[in-house]
C-alpha cells in the first residue's frame, strides 16, 4: 500500500528529515530512498512512499516526489549582514559585483543601518563580506585654536539577494532584480552629477579670476575699500583686494562643494 505525506522538516547537510503522514504520524525518510535523485527536497513537498516499520518507528521507502511545478523562493523578512560570502541557511541568488560604503564618527549601528537602507533601496536583502576599518581625521577646533582629532569609522559590503526554496515560495529565480544593472545606472547618474559639478566649479573660478584681475588693474574704489584711500602707489597693499576676492571665492566654493557623488560606491 502506498502512502502520502508532507515534508515537515529536512536537514540538507544530514540528508534526512520527517514527513507528516495522512494520519498525522511522523515518518522518518532519507534522501537515498527517493527514486528521482535529481529532485530538489524542500519543506512542504508532497511525497508518496511505502511505509516500513522499524525499531524506532516508521520509515518511508521507495519515495516519489509529487511536486511537478517549478520551485519558487521565499526571502527573509530582514536584511542579513555577514563578513562571509554567504548567509548560513540561505541560498545566494545574486551577488551585485559592487560594494557600498558608509562613514561615521558617531554611532556604528547607524552606519550599518544606512548600508541596509541602501541595500533595501536597490532590492537587495543581504550585505556580504562586510569589512570595517577606522581612520584618524583632524579639523580646526571650535575656538579656532589648535587642531581637533577624531575617529572616522568606515563600513563596506557587497549587496546581494538571498532566498530559500519553499513550497510556499512567491517568486522565481529569474524574477529577481538585476543588481549589477541597477548599480551601474546609479553610478552613471552620479558621474553625470560629478561632471556638472565640475563645470560649475570652472565657471565659478573663471568669474572669480576675472574679478580679481579687474581689481589688480584698477583697484577697489574708495567707497568699497578703506585702504584704497591711502596713497595706492606707496602703501604696499595694492594686491590685497584681489587676494580677499580669491579667499572669499574659495570659502564659497567649499560651501557649495558636494564632493564625489560616487564616493560610497565601488566596482569590485
Backbone bond lengths (Angstrom), bond angles and torsions (degrees), N, CA, C in turn:
res aa  C-N    CA-C-N  psi(-1)  N-CA   C-N-CA  omega(-1)  CA-C   N-CA-C  phi
1 X - - - 1.463 - - 1.536 109.96 -
2 X 1.323 116.14 135.38 1.458 121.34 179.44 1.527 110.12 -95.21
3 X 1.317 115.24 143.57 1.460 121.52 -179.20 1.536 109.43 -120.06
4 X 1.324 114.31 159.48 1.456 120.27 175.52 1.527 109.88 -124.38
5 X 1.320 115.04 146.78 1.457 120.35 177.59 1.519 110.86 -161.57
6 X 1.322 115.47 171.29 1.469 121.44 -177.58 1.522 109.79 -116.67
7 X 1.341 115.46 136.63 1.472 119.75 177.82 1.525 108.84 -66.11
8 X 1.327 116.13 125.01 1.472 120.21 177.70 1.525 111.76 -105.66
9 X 1.323 117.51 -17.18 1.469 121.36 175.07 1.518 109.35 -162.48
10 X 1.324 114.60 143.17 1.463 119.16 178.48 1.524 108.39 -147.41
11 X 1.325 116.28 125.20 1.471 122.28 179.02 1.527 106.95 -100.11
12 X 1.331 115.70 103.28 1.453 120.51 -170.59 1.526 112.68 -62.78
13 X 1.345 117.21 -43.21 1.472 118.65 -177.01 1.533 112.61 -72.19
14 X 1.340 117.12 -15.74 1.472 120.84 176.39 1.527 111.43 -96.29
15 X 1.336 115.58 -24.85 1.457 119.39 178.01 1.514 115.00 82.99
16 X 1.333 117.37 14.23 1.455 118.57 178.71 1.527 110.64 -138.85
17 X 1.340 114.92 169.17 1.451 119.97 179.82 1.514 110.36 -168.62
18 X 1.354 114.79 -162.42 1.465 119.30 -177.30 1.528 110.33 -134.15
19 X 1.320 114.28 146.24 1.459 123.09 179.50 1.523 108.03 -114.54
20 X 1.327 115.13 142.34 1.460 119.67 171.44 1.524 107.40 -93.81
21 X 1.302 116.53 111.72 1.454 122.06 -177.20 1.538 110.67 -70.75
22 X 1.322 116.70 165.59 1.475 121.58 -178.65 1.523 112.38 -59.49
23 X 1.322 116.98 -28.10 1.465 120.50 179.09 1.530 112.43 -89.97
24 X 1.349 115.63 5.02 1.466 120.27 177.45 1.508 115.03 92.95
25 X 1.330 117.60 -7.07 1.462 120.21 -179.47 1.533 111.45 -76.23
26 X 1.334 115.14 151.06 1.458 121.17 178.80 1.525 109.47 -89.67
27 X 1.333 116.06 129.47 1.463 122.08 -176.33 1.521 109.39 -121.67
28 X 1.316 115.81 132.13 1.470 121.38 178.49 1.533 109.75 -79.99
29 X 1.352 116.65 144.85 1.470 119.50 172.56 1.524 109.61 -145.65
30 X 1.334 115.04 156.74 1.468 122.09 176.94 1.524 108.28 -127.87
31 X 1.331 115.90 143.74 1.469 119.52 -175.09 1.524 112.72 -62.42
32 X 1.338 117.87 -23.89 1.473 120.41 178.93 1.529 111.98 -65.60
33 X 1.359 116.20 -17.93 1.459 120.40 -179.91 1.524 113.19 -93.76
34 X 1.348 116.52 3.48 1.460 120.42 176.59 1.519 109.15 -83.82
35 X 1.299 117.24 130.54 1.464 120.99 -174.94 1.528 112.23 -66.36
36 X 1.323 117.89 -45.36 1.460 120.85 179.30 1.525 108.86 -94.10
37 X 1.330 115.86 101.68 1.463 121.05 -174.49 1.528 112.26 -69.46
38 X 1.333 118.34 -17.76 1.466 121.28 -175.42 1.529 113.13 -84.98
39 X 1.333 116.83 -9.86 1.459 119.70 -178.29 1.523 111.74 -71.30
40 X 1.312 115.20 146.79 1.461 121.78 175.08 1.521 108.53 -82.01
41 X 1.324 116.35 137.87 1.463 121.02 -179.77 1.520 108.77 -108.19
42 X 1.329 116.33 121.41 1.459 121.01 179.38 1.525 109.50 -140.75
43 X 1.331 115.63 159.36 1.460 120.23 177.02 1.528 110.78 -60.42
44 X 1.325 115.79 140.48 1.458 120.66 177.42 1.516 114.23 97.52
45 X 1.330 117.52 -12.35 1.461 119.88 179.69 1.531 111.70 -65.51
46 X 1.315 114.93 146.88 1.466 121.28 175.77 1.531 108.52 -94.67
47 X 1.333 115.61 128.33 1.462 121.34 -179.15 1.527 109.80 -119.55
48 X 1.322 114.30 149.68 1.464 121.10 172.03 1.524 106.93 -118.68
49 X 1.335 117.95 135.59 1.463 119.75 -169.04 1.538 111.10 -160.02
50 X 1.316 113.32 166.63 1.462 120.68 169.17 1.520 107.93 -90.48
51 X 1.293 117.35 143.57 1.463 122.25 -178.13 1.530 109.26 -104.18
52 X 1.327 115.05 119.46 1.461 120.85 -177.03 1.526 109.38 -117.53
53 X 1.332 117.83 124.03 1.470 120.01 176.50 1.534 110.89 -73.97
54 X 1.330 116.04 139.70 1.463 121.59 176.77 1.533 108.55 -131.62
55 X 1.330 116.16 178.39 1.465 120.74 -179.87 1.530 111.41 -64.25
56 X 1.329 116.44 -28.92 1.473 120.65 -176.99 1.525 112.21 -98.86
57 X 1.304 118.58 1.97 1.454 120.78 -178.22 1.519 110.74 134.49
58 X 1.328 116.16 -151.26 1.457 120.45 -179.00 1.531 110.41 -97.69
59 X 1.322 114.28 146.12 1.464 121.29 178.44 1.521 109.16 -131.05
60 X 1.350 115.87 141.56 1.465 121.28 -179.72 1.534 109.88 -91.04
61 X 1.335 115.63 134.85 1.459 121.68 178.50 1.532 109.07 -130.58
62 X 1.335 116.21 161.32 1.464 122.44 178.98 1.537 110.49 49.86
63 X 1.326 113.69 57.56 1.473 120.62 -171.27 1.524 110.99 -85.64
64 X 1.332 115.66 134.35 1.472 122.73 171.87 1.526 108.77 -117.12
65 X 1.332 115.57 135.07 1.462 120.53 177.39 1.520 108.93 -86.69
66 X 1.331 116.09 130.83 1.462 121.82 -174.95 1.536 113.48 -97.10
67 X 1.318 116.71 4.11 1.470 120.05 -179.13 1.520 109.05 -89.60
68 X 1.313 117.79 118.74 1.455 121.92 -177.69 1.529 113.71 -104.28
69 X 1.333 117.15 -25.73 1.461 119.77 -176.77 1.529 111.03 -77.97
70 X 1.340 115.78 160.26 1.456 121.40 -179.65 1.525 110.30 -65.19
71 X 1.318 115.25 142.23 1.456 120.75 -176.90 1.528 110.79 -75.08
72 X 1.332 115.15 134.86 1.469 120.65 175.31 1.523 109.66 -101.56
73 X 1.344 115.02 172.78 1.461 121.78 -176.21 1.521 111.37 -118.14
74 X 1.312 114.83 154.15 1.456 122.20 166.72 1.526 107.55 -114.37
75 X 1.326 116.78 159.60 1.464 121.97 178.82 1.523 109.33 -122.30
76 X 1.321 117.86 158.78 1.467 120.05 179.22 1.528 111.46 -69.41
77 X 1.327 115.32 157.79 1.465 121.23 -179.89 1.524 112.16 -82.19
78 X 1.322 116.87 -10.03 1.454 121.43 -179.77 1.516 109.96 -131.54
79 X 1.315 117.31 170.00 1.464 121.53 178.30 1.523 108.59 -94.44
80 X 1.329 115.94 119.51 1.457 121.63 -178.19 1.536 110.60 -85.59
81 X 1.321 115.41 149.38 1.467 121.38 174.73 1.522 109.18 -126.97
82 X 1.327 115.67 146.98 1.466 119.29 -179.30 1.527 109.87 -158.03
83 X 1.320 115.65 148.04 1.463 121.08 172.68 1.532 110.49 -80.66
84 X 1.328 116.27 -11.57 1.460 121.82 -176.26 1.532 111.07 -94.06
85 X 1.342 116.13 179.33 1.462 121.41 -178.65 1.520 112.72 -84.33
86 X 1.327 117.42 -11.98 1.465 121.13 -177.75 1.518 110.00 -141.70
87 X 1.335 115.69 162.34 1.456 122.37 173.98 1.522 108.06 -103.73
88 X 1.308 116.65 124.08 1.458 120.86 -176.65 1.528 111.02 -59.28
89 X 1.321 115.16 131.04 1.459 120.66 178.30 1.517 114.38 88.44
90 X 1.348 117.26 -2.65 1.463 121.69 -179.46 1.516 110.23 -127.71
91 X 1.307 115.82 149.38 1.466 121.46 177.38 1.531 108.98 -93.08
92 X 1.322 116.53 131.55 1.459 120.34 176.68 1.526 108.49 -80.68
93 X 1.319 116.58 108.75 1.458 121.81 -176.07 1.525 111.98 -84.08
94 X 1.323 116.42 -31.78 1.468 119.64 179.51 1.522 110.61 -159.02
95 X 1.325 115.32 134.11 1.462 121.34 171.80 1.527 107.78 -104.95
96 X 1.314 116.92 147.29 1.463 119.78 -171.14 1.521 114.13 -81.15
97 X 1.333 117.87 -29.49 1.458 119.44 -174.40 1.522 112.78 79.06
98 X 1.336 116.74 4.56 1.467 123.20 177.03 1.519 108.67 -125.46
99 X 1.326 115.44 156.83 1.459 120.76 174.80 1.522 108.93 -121.32
100 X 1.329 115.05 137.80 1.464 120.04 178.51 1.525 108.50 -113.87
101 X 1.324 116.43 150.02 1.458 119.85 -176.00 1.510 113.10 -141.58
102 X 1.318 115.14 155.46 1.459 122.43 174.02 1.526 108.48 -137.36
103 X 1.310 115.49 156.56 1.464 121.55 177.53 1.519 108.56 -134.56
104 X 1.323 115.43 141.53 1.457 119.92 179.97 1.517 110.27 -149.33
105 X 1.309 115.68 153.71 1.458 120.83 174.55 1.521 110.06 -110.91
106 X 1.335 116.14 6.15 1.462 121.06 -175.79 1.522 110.88 -115.79
107 X 1.317 116.95 -125.31 1.453 123.30 -175.90 1.531 111.13 -73.39
108 X 1.344 116.85 126.23 1.463 120.96 -179.21 1.528 111.49 -66.19
109 X 1.327 116.82 -35.07 1.468 120.11 179.72 1.527 111.24 -61.99
110 X 1.344 116.88 -34.02 1.458 120.14 179.09 1.526 110.82 -63.87
111 X 1.330 116.36 -36.70 1.453 120.58 179.75 1.522 110.98 -67.05
112 X 1.339 116.75 -40.98 1.464 121.00 178.39 1.534 109.78 -66.37
113 X 1.337 116.69 -40.63 1.459 120.34 178.18 1.531 111.05 -62.70
114 X 1.328 116.23 -35.57 1.465 119.72 177.74 1.526 110.73 -64.67
115 X 1.344 116.70 -39.95 1.464 120.21 175.55 1.528 110.97 -61.44
116 X 1.325 116.25 -41.51 1.463 120.66 179.41 1.528 111.00 -63.21
117 X 1.326 116.43 -37.96 1.469 120.17 179.08 1.525 111.01 -63.90
118 X 1.343 116.14 -39.97 1.467 119.90 177.73 1.527 109.89 -64.68
119 X 1.346 115.93 -44.25 1.470 120.56 179.44 1.524 110.65 -59.50
120 X 1.322 116.28 -45.52 1.464 120.40 -179.62 1.521 111.14 -63.74
121 X 1.335 116.87 -35.87 1.461 121.97 -179.13 1.523 111.73 -60.45
122 X 1.348 117.36 -35.92 1.467 120.78 -176.74 1.530 112.32 -96.47
123 X 1.336 117.57 -1.47 1.459 120.19 178.01 1.513 114.83 95.82
124 X 1.336 117.86 10.04 1.465 121.25 177.61 1.524 109.66 -86.68
125 X 1.336 116.69 156.00 1.456 120.00 178.19 1.524 112.62 -131.32
126 X 1.340 116.25 15.72 1.462 120.53 177.44 1.532 109.53 -151.36
127 X 1.325 114.50 148.87 1.466 122.02 175.25 1.522 106.93 -122.21
128 X 1.341 115.83 110.43 1.460 121.05 -173.88 1.527 111.46 -104.36
129 X 1.344 114.64 159.01 1.463 122.33 178.09 1.533 111.23 50.20
130 X 1.328 115.70 45.96 1.460 120.21 -178.98 1.527 109.95 -69.63
131 X 1.319 115.86 134.38 1.459 121.58 179.06 1.523 109.48 -123.37
132 X 1.314 115.22 155.50 1.468 121.31 179.42 1.524 109.46 -138.52
133 X 1.315 116.64 136.84 1.457 121.53 170.59 1.516 108.87 -150.06
134 X 1.293 116.50 164.71 1.460 120.45 -179.42 1.523 110.15 -133.52
135 X 1.313 115.12 149.99 1.452 121.90 178.84 1.528 108.96 -130.63
136 X 1.315 115.84 156.28 1.460 121.43 176.45 1.517 109.07 -100.02
137 X 1.323 115.76 122.33 1.462 122.18 -179.58 1.521 109.59 -113.98
138 X 1.322 116.57 167.61 1.462 120.47 -178.92 1.519 110.33 -138.27
139 X 1.324 115.01 155.88 1.457 122.48 176.38 1.524 108.08 -155.31
140 X 1.323 116.10 162.93 1.462 120.04 178.49 1.525 109.42 -67.80
141 X 1.314 116.33 142.54 1.460 120.74 178.28 1.524 110.53 -64.99
142 X 1.320 115.54 157.09 1.458 120.47 -178.18 1.522 112.55 -61.90
143 X 1.331 116.18 -32.57 1.464 119.15 -179.60 1.525 113.07 -82.67
144 X 1.333 115.56 0.15 1.457 119.26 177.98 1.511 114.54 83.18
145 X 1.326 116.89 0.39 1.468 121.04 -179.41 1.521 109.22 -116.21
146 X 1.313 116.84 124.36 1.456 120.97 176.75 1.521 112.99 83.26
147 X 1.334 114.83 -174.01 1.462 122.50 -176.85 1.523 110.25 -123.82
148 X 1.316 115.58 136.78 1.463 121.55 177.77 1.527 109.18 -102.67
149 X 1.342 116.98 126.92 1.458 122.34 179.29 1.532 109.39 -104.47
150 X 1.337 116.24 141.50 1.449 120.52 179.80 1.529 109.64 -145.52
151 X 1.330 115.89 162.34 1.468 121.87 -179.32 1.519 109.68 -99.56
152 X 1.337 114.87 131.92 1.462 120.98 177.34 1.531 108.14 -110.88
153 X 1.325 116.51 126.61 1.464 122.34 -177.06 1.534 109.62 -100.28
154 X 1.332 116.31 131.71 1.468 121.30 -176.13 1.531 110.16 -120.24
155 X 1.321 116.02 130.70 1.469 122.62 174.71 1.527 108.94 -121.09
156 X 1.353 115.75 137.24 1.465 121.96 174.89 1.524 108.73 -135.17
157 X 1.328 116.34 144.66 1.465 120.45 -179.78 1.525 109.83 -157.28
158 X 1.331 115.36 161.07 1.466 121.06 177.63 1.531 109.49 -103.48
159 X 1.323 118.17 116.24 1.471 120.32 177.10 1.535 110.48 -65.71
160 X 1.318 115.54 144.90 1.470 120.95 179.90 1.524 108.55 -150.53
161 X 1.321 114.28 167.03 1.458 121.12 175.06 1.523 108.06 -116.24
162 X 1.321 116.02 124.51 1.458 120.87 178.69 1.529 109.25 -116.82
163 X 1.310 116.23 156.66 1.450 120.81 179.71 1.515 110.69 -159.27
164 X 1.312 114.80 177.65 1.464 120.57 -178.84 1.528 108.05 -144.62
165 X 1.319 116.05 131.16 1.473 120.15 177.47 1.522 109.69 -63.52
166 X 1.321 115.24 136.57 1.460 119.12 -179.19 1.514 110.33 -154.32
167 X 1.321 114.79 148.02 1.459 119.99 175.09 1.526 110.07 -64.77
168 X 1.334 115.69 -21.83 1.469 121.50 178.87 1.529 111.93 -101.48
169 X 1.328 116.04 18.75 1.458 119.77 -179.29 1.520 112.47 -62.52
170 X 1.325 115.46 157.42 1.469 119.91 -176.11 1.518 113.74 -127.97
171 X 1.343 119.09 5.04 1.466 119.13 173.59 1.521 110.03 -152.40
172 X 1.340 115.04 153.23 1.458 121.35 175.86 1.528 109.57 -90.01
173 X 1.315 115.13 159.23 1.461 120.34 -177.04 1.519 111.72 -60.90
174 X 1.344 117.13 -34.90 1.469 119.70 -178.36 1.527 113.08 -77.46
175 X 1.339 116.80 0.79 1.465 120.66 179.69 1.529 113.25 -96.64
176 X 1.320 117.36 -5.17 1.464 119.50 -177.90 1.524 109.77 -73.84
177 X 1.337 118.03 151.26 1.465 120.90 -178.84 1.529 112.04 -67.43
178 X 1.317 116.08 152.76 1.463 122.35 179.28 1.529 108.82 -86.93
179 X 1.323 117.12 98.01 1.458 121.31 -175.90 1.525 112.24 -63.60
180 X 1.332 116.48 -38.67 1.469 119.88 179.26 1.528 110.82 -58.09
181 X 1.310 115.88 -46.07 1.460 120.55 -178.83 1.531 111.20 -66.45
182 X 1.335 116.86 -40.06 1.463 120.65 179.70 1.524 110.82 -62.50
183 X 1.332 116.66 -47.15 1.463 119.77 -179.19 1.523 111.59 -68.63
184 X 1.319 116.77 -34.14 1.463 119.54 177.67 1.534 110.21 -62.85
185 X 1.335 116.50 -43.01 1.461 120.23 178.44 1.525 111.24 -63.76
186 X 1.338 116.39 -41.73 1.472 120.19 177.49 1.519 110.08 -61.69
187 X 1.334 115.90 -43.86 1.469 120.54 -179.49 1.535 111.02 -61.33
188 X 1.323 116.77 -45.11 1.467 120.93 -179.84 1.529 110.93 -64.81
189 X 1.324 117.32 -41.14 1.471 120.56 177.80 1.526 110.86 -61.99
190 X 1.334 116.27 -41.73 1.465 119.79 179.22 1.526 112.18 -69.05
191 X 1.337 116.65 -33.93 1.463 119.39 175.90 1.520 110.64 -64.52
192 X 1.332 117.35 -37.03 1.471 120.80 174.97 1.528 110.40 -61.74
193 X 1.324 116.33 -41.64 1.469 120.36 177.75 1.526 110.65 -63.65
194 X 1.333 116.67 -39.93 1.467 120.38 178.64 1.526 111.25 -62.89
195 X 1.338 116.13 -41.90 1.466 119.60 179.82 1.530 111.10 -65.72
196 X 1.335 116.72 -41.36 1.461 120.05 178.91 1.530 110.66 -65.10
197 X 1.338 116.64 -40.45 1.463 120.54 178.71 1.529 110.69 -64.03
198 X 1.346 116.78 -38.70 1.468 120.49 179.29 1.527 110.67 -65.48
199 X 1.335 116.79 -41.04 1.468 120.44 178.16 1.527 110.79 -62.82
200 X 1.335 116.62 -39.48 1.461 120.16 178.10 1.532 110.57 -63.07
201 X 1.339 116.65 -38.61 1.464 120.12 177.53 1.522 111.23 -62.63
202 X 1.338 115.62 -42.65 1.459 119.89 -179.94 1.528 110.43 -61.44
203 X 1.337 116.42 -46.66 1.470 120.68 179.68 1.525 110.41 -62.07
204 X 1.327 116.06 -42.16 1.470 120.07 -179.66 1.518 111.22 -61.57
205 X 1.326 116.76 -45.66 1.465 119.15 -176.30 1.530 112.22 -74.29
206 X 1.314 117.27 -28.69 1.468 118.77 172.85 1.523 109.32 -63.05
207 X 1.323 116.24 -41.93 1.462 121.44 177.73 1.529 110.83 -62.18
208 X 1.338 117.71 -47.01 1.463 121.87 -179.14 1.518 111.09 -62.76
209 X 1.345 116.59 -42.98 1.476 119.93 -179.34 1.520 110.73 -65.15
210 X 1.345 116.22 -37.28 1.468 119.25 177.79 1.525 111.11 -63.61
211 X 1.326 116.92 -43.48 1.464 120.99 178.20 1.524 110.69 -63.78
212 X 1.347 116.39 -45.81 1.467 120.19 -179.56 1.529 110.84 -62.92
213 X 1.312 117.53 -39.55 1.464 121.29 179.35 1.532 110.97 -65.60
214 X 1.337 116.08 -39.58 1.465 120.60 177.81 1.524 110.47 -62.33
215 X 1.351 116.33 -43.21 1.458 119.89 -178.94 1.507 111.98 -68.62
216 X 1.351 117.09 -34.58 1.456 120.27 177.00 1.532 111.12 -62.57
217 X 1.319 114.95 -35.09 1.463 118.75 -176.60 1.528 112.28 -82.46
218 X 1.341 116.35 -42.24 1.459 118.73 -173.03 1.529 113.52 -109.89
219 X 1.326 118.15 -14.03 1.455 124.67 -175.76 1.520 110.93 61.07
220 X 1.323 115.06 159.84 1.455 121.00 -178.22 1.523 111.77 -71.94
221 X 1.333 117.94 140.32 1.468 119.78 174.99 1.518 110.88 -63.40
222 X 1.335 116.63 157.67 1.456 121.56 -177.08 1.526 111.89 -58.87
223 X 1.328 116.47 -34.99 1.468 119.10 -177.29 1.523 112.22 -67.48
224 X 1.364 117.66 -20.86 1.462 120.79 -178.23 1.529 113.08 -98.81
225 X 1.312 115.72 -27.35 1.461 117.29 -173.58 1.519 110.63 -140.76
226 X 1.324 118.30 112.28 1.463 121.81 -174.36 1.517 114.05 -58.23
227 X 1.334 117.60 -37.92 1.463 118.91 -177.10 1.520 112.26 -63.30
228 X 1.334 116.66 -20.43 1.464 118.72 -179.74 1.528 111.57 -69.66
229 X 1.335 116.46 -14.67 1.454 119.07 177.48 1.518 111.27 -72.58
230 X 1.351 115.07 -21.20 1.463 118.33 174.16 1.519 107.64 -74.09
231 X 1.278 116.99 150.80 1.456 119.69 -177.64 1.521 109.37 -57.39
232 X 1.323 117.30 117.01 1.448 121.97 -167.75 1.523 113.08 -69.56
233 X 1.279 118.16 -26.84 1.457 119.71 -176.97 1.519 112.68 -83.06
234 X 1.335 116.65 -5.59 1.464 118.30 -175.10 1.514 113.53 -128.96
235 X 1.326 118.37 -8.94 1.467 118.46 -175.10 1.524 114.23 -84.93
236 X 1.337 119.39 -16.34 1.466 122.19 177.27 1.510 114.74 77.25
237 X 1.346 119.19 5.88 1.454 123.37 -177.97 1.524 112.11 -110.37
238 X 1.290 118.67 19.62 1.452 121.11 -174.36 1.525 113.87 -63.08
239 X 1.348 117.05 -22.63 1.467 120.92 -176.82 1.519 113.52 -90.39
240 X 1.358 117.17 -10.40 1.451 120.49 -172.26 1.533 114.01 -61.29
241 X 1.337 121.40 -42.89 1.469 120.01 179.40 1.521 113.46 -56.35
242 X 1.337 116.61 -39.96 1.468 120.11 -179.71 1.523 111.45 -67.73
243 X 1.345 115.76 -40.35 1.459 119.69 179.09 1.526 110.58 -64.39
244 X 1.342 116.32 -42.35 1.453 120.19 177.91 1.531 110.99 -62.08
245 X 1.311 117.03 -40.39 1.471 120.92 179.21 1.519 111.16 -61.78
246 X 1.326 116.73 -44.64 1.470 120.81 178.99 1.528 110.53 -65.15
247 X 1.349 116.93 -40.35 1.461 120.70 178.58 1.508 112.09 -62.63
248 X 1.339 116.23 -44.01 1.467 120.11 177.36 1.528 110.37 -62.89
249 X 1.338 115.97 -39.08 1.462 120.53 177.82 1.511 112.23 -61.11
250 X 1.353 116.58 -42.21 1.465 120.77 178.32 1.525 111.13 -65.14
251 X 1.335 116.96 -39.62 1.463 121.28 179.57 1.528 110.73 -63.15
252 X 1.322 116.43 -46.84 1.464 120.51 -179.75 1.525 110.38 -65.88
253 X 1.334 116.79 -36.87 1.464 120.51 179.29 1.529 111.03 -62.59
254 X 1.342 116.80 -39.91 1.463 120.38 178.42 1.521 111.60 -63.91
255 X 1.325 116.43 -36.72 1.457 120.03 178.32 1.524 110.32 -68.35
256 X 1.325 116.60 -40.78 1.463 121.60 -177.08 1.527 112.67 -75.83
257 X 1.334 116.78 -23.90 1.459 120.31 -171.88 1.526 111.25 -69.42
258 X 1.338 115.47 135.79 1.466 121.83 178.30 1.520 111.77 -100.00
259 X 1.302 118.08 -24.26 1.456 121.09 -173.41 1.518 110.57 89.55
260 X 1.324 116.20 -170.25 1.458 121.16 -178.63 1.527 109.79 -76.34
261 X 1.321 117.30 119.92 1.465 121.16 179.93 1.526 111.71 -66.53
262 X 1.332 117.66 -20.61 1.465 121.43 179.84 1.526 112.56 -102.55
263 X 1.313 116.80 18.48 1.476 119.24 -177.62 1.524 111.87 -63.23
264 X 1.339 117.90 -25.30 1.466 122.17 -177.20 1.522 112.97 -91.81
265 X 1.337 117.29 -0.80 1.461 121.65 -172.32 1.525 110.97 -127.80
266 X 1.345 116.38 128.21 1.462 121.61 -179.92 1.523 110.48 -133.38
267 X 1.305 115.40 140.90 1.466 120.84 173.08 1.515 108.45 -83.44
268 X 1.339 117.08 133.73 1.480 120.26 -179.74 1.525 111.45 -67.32
